[in-house]
Amino acid sequence: MLNCRIEENVNPIRIICDTNLDIPLDCNIIKTAKDIRTIVVYSNKPNNNKIEQLLSNKVELLKIPYNNGIDLRILMETLGKMQIDSVLIEGGGNINASALSAGIVNKVYAYIAPKIVGGKESLSPVTGKGIEYMKDAINLKNLSLEKIDEDVLITGYIK
């Protein structure tokens, strides 16, 4: 739902990156867009019927140029012009890799659960091309550690 689950708190503006507007019209994000401001960002031209259906559900649409996916640098500039100046990226390995590659990440929140899954097919929090040499790794500074129930939260800023 990408909403706030703390009672009497404010829901964030939900911003969904969806290059081809594949988001299902019957998903909870779309169903609740009338109540929680929702912006769907896309690059490729979808059929006009999909655009009309999303708009009729009070979804705001934002077209951003394509650059191996939605150009996240241009997206951040556009959001800044819309007075949206803080963004939490809650995504999978592809969007995380793209955000790091685009240089738009200032702070990282990495949650570690006491579970080991492993395997060649396991999902990684950052996918993409990856870093070939450890000397080129993205380093964090000003680290903090916090235990939350059984999980560990590591917070740090990009060096």
Secondary structure, 3 states (H helix, E strand, C coil): CCCCCCCCCCCCCEEEECCCCCCCCCCHHHHCCCCCCEEEEECCCCCHHHHHHHHHCCCEEEECCECCCECHHHHHHHHHHCCCCCCCCCCCHHHHHHHHHHCCCCEEEEEECCCCCCCCCCCCCCCCCCCCCHHHCCCEEEEEEEEECCEEEEEEEEC
